[in-house]
Amino acid sequence: MYCNACGKTITDDGRFCSYCGNVVGIPPTPKKLMRSRADKKIGGVCAGLAHHLDLDVSLVRILWFFITLATGICPGVVAYLLGWIIIPQEPLILPVATSQQPVTS
Ligand SMILES: [Zn+2]
């Protein structure tokens, strides 16, 4: 087996390349469907769906809008609300704290 990062020969049962430390042999974890926090307009359902399916967010929103109109508005709105309730929101990633001194007053 060869390392994907440095190309050197490594043992078949190894999980790390002993030359560069690259993780090998572990299949990528499947993406979880999550509502987007950064890209949301209402609840982040369309953005989360777009990220999950590797589609453009605007395309998903336009499709959702026209499907909602074509089906008499209610099914699309109910589906969106169900998605909002059922699909978990992606975890909040806070910026790494810098070495600033706490503000005292
Ligand atoms: Zn390597």
Residues whose N, C-alpha, C, O or C-beta is under 5 A from the ligand:
A	BS01	ZN	C3 A5 C6 G7 C17 Y19 C20 G21 N22
